[in-house]
């Protein structure tokens, strides 16, 4: 990576004072989460702690080797993440590692920007968002995702629970994409993982696609970006539905038989019936067009995120957007993960 693009990041040890355990955030983002005070700057941050150990190793030597490999993987990943700078990305400012006592327990700490507690999913479920607010929030999501793709990084876990929002004084919301621990430089062979993301946001190819090392050159990185585009379409549906994207099992005549509410049912819809999340008929045609382009079954037919930035859904003037009517189909299941 060109050193001119990203600033240098120091990894010297910084002492912190834990202020509060944030169990609510840990439920969304894996690891132990604390609100903490940095003693070097006096800044209040969020600290995510990941314990690394080789408890299954046969000896202390093997344990150290296992821990070393795990730490190298974490450092390689967060070397990228701590260099990303965009107003719509949750900033990861610093990481450090240390060994805890004689227990040979290594601790990896990530310092994260302190931001609002609400996720896009929670806000969509609890607040009657106007069309203007919806457009403004999705424009910010697209801007942040486009920045990642422009820097050859795929998010791979884009969903409402990984997007944080905070209200502003003007009645709008500031949006920051979180959950960056899964992003990878798509030029690496390990940029494709099939076990991440919540299954309602899975693109069809994530259920049965070929690993990147067996694909033609360039195709793996292109498809990594396409996964995010499919998830982006699902996020729009998550906002307008005020809950999870909905899937319906259809009959022989194409009629909706029942709602798919578990992994098996959704796999049936996506793979067996070659379906996709349900797009409400009452959506404005501009919004339907945006979502349908994201939910193209063939990955290479999906647009680039940079192209979506110019879509009418995101650039329509306020007087036009204010006239949109967004359907709100709320069911009991929408509020259960």
Secondary structure, 3 states (H helix, E strand, C coil): CCCCCCCCCCCCCCCEEEEEECHHHHCCCCCEEEEEEECCCCCEEEEEEEEECCCCCCCHHHHHHHHHHHHHHHHHHHHHHCCCCCCCECCEEEEEEEEEHHHCEEEEEEEECCCCCEEHHHHHHHCCCCHHHHHHHHHHHHHHHHHHHHCCEECCCCCHHHEEEEECCCCCEEEEECCHHHCEECCCHHHCCCCCCCHHHCCCHHHHCCCHHHCCCCHHHHHHHHHHHHHHHHHHHHHHHCCCCCEEEECCCCCEEEEECCHHHHHHHHHHCCCCCCCCCCCCHHHHHHHHHHCCCCHHHCCCHHHHCCCHHHHCCHHHHCCCCCCCCCCHHHHCC
